[in-house]
Amino acid sequence: MKNEKGFILPVTLAVSFLFFLVFTSQVNAYLTEKAFSNETEEILILENLMQLGVGDIKAKLQDDEVSSELTGTFNYPTGNITYSVSPLTPTTSRIILICKTPEQRKSSARFVYNYETKDINSWLDLR
């Protein structure tokens, strides 16, 4: 017992430190991937809401021959859309759509709708 050099304790500490370092880096990578996945899902939900809103607003304006001032909300299970229609000329209107998810993420777009051609022009994302 008088000739001990203390080999086991430093090796055990080094291996434990190495294991802890690898473990924490893997946990960090997992958390980063999870956050990226959640953000990607929110972006896809916002894009889907925007497509639904454009389709619904076009269907709502399909019957109108003349531009008129309108505001309202479309509610969906994945979020809601607030729209505002303001006339530019007798045949066109500027429409602003604001999409909001239950997690309070927002996306908005502005475009011009032509009542004669039933077409969308001048699309602008307002994120």
Secondary structure, 3 states (H helix, E strand, C coil): CCCCCCCHHHHHHHHHHHHHHHHHHHHHHHHHHHHHHHHHHHHHHHHHHHHHHHHHHHHHHHCCCCCCCEEEEEEECCEEEEEEEEEEECCEEEEEEEEECCCCCEEEEEEEEECCCCEEEEEEECC
